[in-house]
Structure formats: structure tokens, C-alpha cells
Amino acid sequence: MARYGMVVDLERCNGCGTCAMACKVARGTPKGVAWSKVPRSEVGEFPHVDLQFVPRQCMHCREAPCVSVCPSGALRKRPDGIVTLDSDTCIGCRSCQKACPYDALSFVEAIVSYYSESGPASPTRHRVGAMEKCDFCRERIEGGGEPECVASCTGFARTFGDLDDPASDVSRLISDRRGYQLRPEQGTEPSVFYLPKRG
């Protein structure tokens, strides 16, 4: 079985935010709930300063701290590596949010939509008082597609595939470009890797 993961090329990412907006539209997340984000930061020292964008979402960690602390069993890790959250089982204690080193979970305080009732349909049912997070667009994957953020990326900065297949695009990119994980000292072994800028 595949172990799904993603690679984000920081050289190609221009910070446009299309991935985050496509995710929000596809999942119909309420205001204040973001499964995908594109934080920006300044790197370097004056006068040699660069603006860097580091897209974030759930890292689908191999050793997921959110799963281990969840008292209700709402968070589970599938055999293919995807960490899922069942909002009907979630008790809203926010233990997962505190345990996650990547700020990947959101708490639904109210269902306030950006759209009217005739707006886009969403495969996700939202529940006040529950947590939410990225699930790598599991419906799209199970249908042979790729996550919405990957499909919508205008800079072709995202690649999705099987981390356990050394011939897959994700595995080759990680090897060839020295892909790295965020906060490796946490021991979570994220399934999202980043490719540094060259030169």
C-alpha cells in the first residue's frame, strides 16, 4: 500500500495563496477555519533580504502527536499514512491542537459561510464545537485524483505521491533536492517535505 506524502518546492512557490483559497472553496470551511495556509517570513539580513513563503497544512505525521493525545478516538491514522478526523466523534477538547507542532488544526466556533446557500457544495460536514484539519482530499485521492492544493497550484510547486516508492516523483525530488521536514526535532516524521531554494 502507498504511503502518501507531499513535496513543496519553495523555489517555485510565489506566495499567491491559490492553494489555500482552492482548499477553502473545495472544503467549504467556515470563516476562521483554514486547512491550508501560506505564511510569509523575511530571511537574510539587510540589505540582502528575501521574502519566503512556506505553505502549511496537516503534515500527516508518521508519529502523529494529535492521534496519540485524542481522548475520543476522533483522530486516526490510516494505513496509507493519512491522518483523519471524525468531527462526529470529536469532543472539542482541543488536546490535538495543543499537541500539534505545526498549528494544523482549527476549532469550529460557528458556521459562518463565505457563500450563500446556492454556493459550492462541499464533501465536508462542519460541526460547531469540533476540530477540523486537512485530510489530503481523501475523496479525490480515492477517485484517482490529487489534493486540491496540488491541482490548483499556479507555480507547480506541489507534488503528491507515494513516499514508499523510490521511483515516485515525491521520492525523487526529496532525494535529488535534499528535501527536508519542518521541526524534525519533534520526532513526528511529517509526510510533507520542503525543497530549499537553490543558489
Secondary structure, 3 states (H helix, E strand, C coil): CCCEEEEEECCCCCCCCHHHHHHHHHHCCCCCCCCCECCEEEEEECCEEEEEECCECCCCCCCCHHHHHCCCCCEEECCCCCEEECCCCCCCCCHHHHHCCCCCCEECCCCCCCCCCCCCCCCCCCCCCCEECCCCCHHHHHCCCCCHHHHHCCCCCEEEEECCCCCCHHHHHHHHCCCECCCHHHCCCCCEEEECCCC
